[in-house]
Amino acid sequence: MADFDCDLLVIGGGSGGVRAARMAAQRGARVVVVEAAQLGGTCVNVGCIPKKLYSFAAHFTDDFRDAAGFGWQVGNPQFDWATLRRNRAAEILRLNGVYASLLSATRVINGWAELRSANEVEVTTASGKENFRARHILVATGGRPSVPTFPGNEHVITSDGMFDIDPFPKRLMVVGGGYIACEFASIFNGLGAKVTQLYRGEQVLRGFDDDVRLHVANEMRKHGVDLQVRADVASISKISHGLDVALVDGRHIEVDAVLYATGRVPNVSGLGLDAAGVKQGKDGAIIVNAHQTTNVASIHAVGDVTARIQLTPVALAEAMTLVDHLFGDGKREMSYDYVPTAVFTHPNIGTVGFSEALAREKFGDVKIFKSEFKPLKHTLSGSGERTFMKLVVDKASDLVVGLHMVGSDAGEIVQGFAVAMKAGATKAVFDATIGIHPTAAEEFVTMREPVPES
């Protein structure tokens, strides 16, 4: 112990890094955290939290319109972009402070860390350099947006910059078909921008259930997003009143801003992983085993930097597994089965388990249950929005192996069903469960007739 300055040196003060640092310190470990930016990482500063706050803001457009059907006269509501930005910034600053308080038992350094060997880290701060010998090193530096190379790519903005874009883009182009692209397209459409979304593939949200992809694409278009698939950018040029975007099919679209949300890559540049002998995979992703340890026994990694499942709760769970392995009894195991997730499009997506296509590959015979309906709220609101729900059941075991929803509060609803599926609930258990009426959620326990095989 005397040979080391600390038991655990954490590079990155995001969700995974902070959780690991805090839990290790509670178990008596001497912990140092090095973060080059604000505590909280992507999720708190430029990801999940501000994105959901902006999604709440965008939903008021629908709420004001829907209110008329219930007898409310709301006049002519006005949106102020500066107020939303200012209030969001204040909340994020508060959360930065919360994260700092969580690390009260650790040493936190604002600086840049670089590996020099399996146990040595050089930290550069505004006041100079400091070297540490750490018994264990955890890399938890997350991911960063990736923009392809093409003429005019210097004119685009990434998701990191969208929360403070100024002025508000009245005409916004979003390039990409993943959850970040679809969420920002929905958000800025709801806030009043004219949004054009381009995706070069056949359908947005690759990897999600095909029925979900189709349904949410149709709903986004109904909400006002000009979603164009099989479309891509050739070049972007600055013009006097915005940007001229040339598409590969020869068309030109003029916009005020272009958001590129075409993927994220592990944030590993300048970390010195080569010097320490750490093996990496595609896009520099750090390769780890089941206990989050790299090929170098003293170096570990959690979260998006490993490019497995890029979700904050996954990073938190991985951090707990690692700390238990290093400073506990080592019994905690990380499972990637039935990890639920939500996409904050308008309307929301909630999903857990296998898509229909993947379930057929894994289980062979499956039973499919689907339901599409107008939510009770919209029987008076006048909105044309429809909810979609789907169950995928393994025919041999009767286990519910996939559950998918597109509709209001889908994430809130699916979280509870994820517990049931993790516990091994069968379709018979779903059928025996009494629904809460009238709710959308009850539809999941009242689906009785499987969809006939085509």
N, C-alpha and C positions, 0 to 999 in steps of 0.2 A: 504494500500500500504506500509506503514512503517513497517509492520510485515514481509515483504518479501524482500530478497536481490535482486530478479529479478522478472520480470513478466513471463519470459519464459526461462527455462533451457533446452537446446537441448542436448541430448546424442547421438552423432554420427554426424560427419561432412561430410557425403556423400551428394548425390544429393538432397534427400528429406530434410535432416536436414538443409543444407545450405540454400535451398530455403525458408524454413519456418523461419529460423533465420533472413535472409535478409529482407523478406517481413514484418515480425513482427517489426523489428527495424525501417523500413520506416514508420510504423504506430505509432511510438512513444514508443513502448515497450522496456523495459530494458531486454536485451537478453544476456545469457551466453551460449557458445557452448563448449562442452567437447568432444574431439576426442583423442583416444589413438594412432592412427597412422597418416598417411598423410591425409590432407584434400582432399576431392573428392570422398572418399569411393571406393567401388569395381569398379564402372563404369570407373572412371578416372584412377585408379591405376592398377587394375588387371582384368578389364572387358571390357566394350564396346569400349573404345577409343583405348587401345593398341591392342585389338583383331582386330579391323577394320584396324588399321595401318599394322598389320601383314598380314591381308587378302589382302590389296593392294599390299604388297610385293610379296605375293604368286602368284598373278595374272600375274606378269611379265613373269612367265614361259610360260603361254599360249600366252601372247602378243608377246614374242620373236618368238615362233613357228608360230603363226598366221601371223606374218609380212611377211614371205616368199611369201605367196600367193598374197601379194600386191606389190611384187617387191623389198622388202627390204632384204638386206643381212646383218645380224646382227652378223656374226662371231660366236664366242664361249663365250657367256656371263658367267661370274662367280659370284656366290653369296657369300657374306661375312656375316656370322651370327653375328660376333662381331660388325660390323658397324650398322646393323639394331638394335641390342640391345642398342647400345650407343645412336643412334639418337632417338629411342623411349624413352629412359630414360630422355633425355634432354627435349623432348616435354612434358612428364608427369610432370617433375619438373616445367616447365613453367606454366602448368595448375594448379599445386598446389599453385603457387603464385597468379594466377588469382582468385582462390577460397578464398585465404586469403584476397585479396583486396575487394572481395564482402562482406566480414565480417568486414569491417573497422569500422562499427558503433556498433559492438558487442564486447564482451570480449571473446576471444578464449583461451581455456586452453588445453594444451597437457597433458592428464592424463586419468585416469580410473574413471568412475562415477558409483556409486552404490546407489540404492534407499534405504532409511532408513524408509520412511513413505510416505504418500500421497503427502507431500510437502517438504520433506527433502531429500537432496542428499549429499553424501560424495564423494569428489573428491580426488583421490590420484595422486600426481605428484612426480617428481624426488626430489622435495624439501620438501615433506611432505603431510599432509592432510588438506583439507579445506572443511568446511560444508556450504551448501547453503540452504536457505529456498526460494522455488520458488512458485509463484502463480500457474504456470502451468509447467508441465514437459512433454517433447516430447521425446519418444524413437524412434530413427531412426538409429538403429545399423545394419540394413541390414541382409544379410545371409552369410553363410560360406559353403565351400564344405563339403560333407559328404562321408566318405569312409567306406564301410562295413567291418566287422571283418572276416578275413580268414587268413590262414597260409601264412605269407610273406607279409602282407599288409603294413608293415613298409618300403618296398622297392618302393612303388608307389609314384607318385607325383600328386598333384591336379592342377587345372587350375591356382591357385594363383602363382604357381612356374614355369609355362611353359614359361613365357616371358623371363626369365633369365637362363633357363636351360643351363648347360655347362658341357661337350661339346654338340654340336648339335647332337641330336639322329639320326643316320643314319637309325636305325630300331626302329620305334615307335609303340607301341600298345596303342590304345585308347579303353577304356572300357566304354560303355554307348551308349545310343541311342537318347539322348535329343539334344537340339540345341547346347549346349556347346561342347558335344562330336563330333557332326557332323562338327561343325565349325573348331575345332582344327584338326580333321582328314583332312579336306580339306586344311587348311592352311599349315600344315607340309608336306603334300603330295606335295603341290605346291612349297614349299621351297626345295624339293629334298629328303625328307625322304621316306623310304619304310614304308608305314603305313598299319597296320592291325587294323581294328575296329571290336570289338566284342559287340554284343547286345543280351541279353538273350531272348528278345521278338520276335514276328513274323515280325515286321517291325519297322524301326527307326521313330523317331518324333511322338510318341504317342500323340494324341490330335489334330494333324493337319489333314487336309482333306486327305482321303485315296489315292486319285489320286496324290496329291502332294507328299505324302510319297513314293509311288512307283516310281514316276518320278525322284525325287531327288536321291533316292537310286541307280537307274540305272545310272544316270549321274555321281554320285560320283565314281561308279565302272569304268565307261568309262574314267574318269580322272585319275584312277590309284589306288584308295583306295581299299584295300582288305577288303570289308565290309562283315562280316559274322554274320548272324542273327541266333537265337536259339543256341547261343554259349556263354559260361561263363567260368570264371576263377575258378579253384579249389585251386591253390596255386602258389606262386612265390618263387623261390630260387635264391640266388646270385651265379653266376658262374664266372669263371676267365675272360670271355670276354663278360659279360653283365648279363642278367637275363634269367632264364629258367621259362617260364610260362606254368604250367600244366593246361589243360582245363578239364572240367567235363566229356568230352567224351573220355578222355584218351590221346589226342594229346598233343604234346609239341611244343612250339614256342619260339625261342630264339630272344630276342630283347635287345636294349640298354636302353630303358626306358619304363615305363608303366604309362600312364595318366589315372587316374580314374575320370570320369566325370559322376557320377551316381546320381547326384542330389545335391541340396543345402538345408540347413535347417536354420531356423531363428537363428540369432546370439544373443542369450539371456543369455548365461551362465555367471554367476557372476554379473548380473545386479541388483539383489535384488528384483525381481518382486514379489516373495512370501512375502517378508517383507512388501511390500506396498499393498498386497492383490489384485494384478492384475490377472485377469483370463486369462488362456492360453489354447490353443488347441493343435492339433497334432504337435509333434516335438517342442513344446514350443511356437508356434505362438501366438502373442498377439491378443486377440479378441477385435475388436473395432466396433463402430456403424457407421452410415452413415457419421458422422462428425469426424471420426477418434479418438473418445474418448473411453477409456476403461470403465470397470465397476466402476472404481475410477474416479470421475468427474474431478479431476485435472491432470490426467495422460492420455496421448495421444500417438498414434503410427502411423507412416506412412511407406510405402515402403515394402521391402522384409521381414522385421521382422514380418509383419502381414500375410505373405504367401498367399496373394490373387493373384494378377497378378504381377509377378516379372519382371517389366520393369521400367527403369529409368523415362521415361515420365509419367508413372502412379504415381510413387513416387512424382514427381514434382506437378502433378495435385492434389494429396491428400494433399500435404503440403499447397497449395494455398487454398484449401477448409477449412483446419483446421484454418489457419491464419484468413481467413474471418469470420469464426465462432467465434473465440476467440477475435479478435481485429477489426472486421469490422461489416458489417450490416447482416452477416449470410445468405445472399441470394445465395451464390455460392454452387452448388451441384456437387457431384462427380458422374459421370456416367461411368459404365464399359461396356456399349454397344458399339460395333463396335470399339474396341481398335485395331489399326493396329500394326503389328509387322513384323520384318524381321529376317531371318536367313542367316548369311553370309557364307553359304556353297558355293562350286563352282559347279554349278552356284547358285546364290542367290535365296532365297525364300522371297516373300512378300505376306502377307495375311491380310484380314480384314473380320470380320463377322463370319458367321456360316460355318462349314464344311457341306458337303452334308448330312452326317449321322445325325448330330445334327439338321440341318434344317428340315429334315423329321420328327424328333421327335417333334419339336416345332410347325411347320407350317402344317404338313401333306403333302398336295400335293405341290410339287415344280417342277420347270422346270430347267434343267441343260443344260448349254452351255459350250462346250469345244473346245479348239483349240491347236494343237501341230504342230510345224513347225520348219524348219531350219531358224535361223535369217539371215537377209541379209548379215551381216558381214561374216558369215561362208560359204556363197556361193563361196567365193574366198579363205578363210583362209584354207580350207581343214579340219577344225574341224568337228567332228561328233556331237557336242553339239546341243541339241534341246531345244526349249522353250515350256513351257506348260502354258496355261491360262484357267481359269474356272470361270464361273459365276453361282451362285445359286440364283434362283428367286422364291419368294413366289407366287404361281399361283393365289391365291385369290386377293392379293393386287397389284401384279406386282412389288413389291419392290425387289430391288437387296439386298439380305440378306447375301451373301457370295461372296467374290472376292479373287481369289488365282492365284499366278503366280510363276513359277520357270524359271528363266532366268536372263540375265545380267541386273543389275540395278533394280531388282524387287522392292526393298524397295523404291527407288526414284519414281518409277511409281505408286506404290500402295498408297503412301501417299496422292497424289492428289485425287484418287478415294475414299479414306476414308472420305474426306470432303464431297463428293457428297452423299455417303451412310449415313453419319451422318445427312445430310440435308433431307434424305428421297427420294433419287432418285429412280425412277422406271426404269424398263427395257425400257419402251417407251422413257424415257428421255435419256438413254444411246443411243438408236437407233437414236434419233434425233440430237445427238451431232456429229459434224463434226470431223473426226480424223485428226491427224497430220501425213502426209505421207512423206517419208516412215519411220515409227517407229514401234516398237513392241507394244507400248502402244495403238495404234489405233485399235488393234485387239479387245480390250475390248468394243469398240463402233461399231464394225462391225459384231459381232456374231449375226446371224439371225435365224439359224435353231437349235432348241433344240435337245439334244441327245435323240434318241428314247428310250422309256422304254423297258428294257430287260425282 
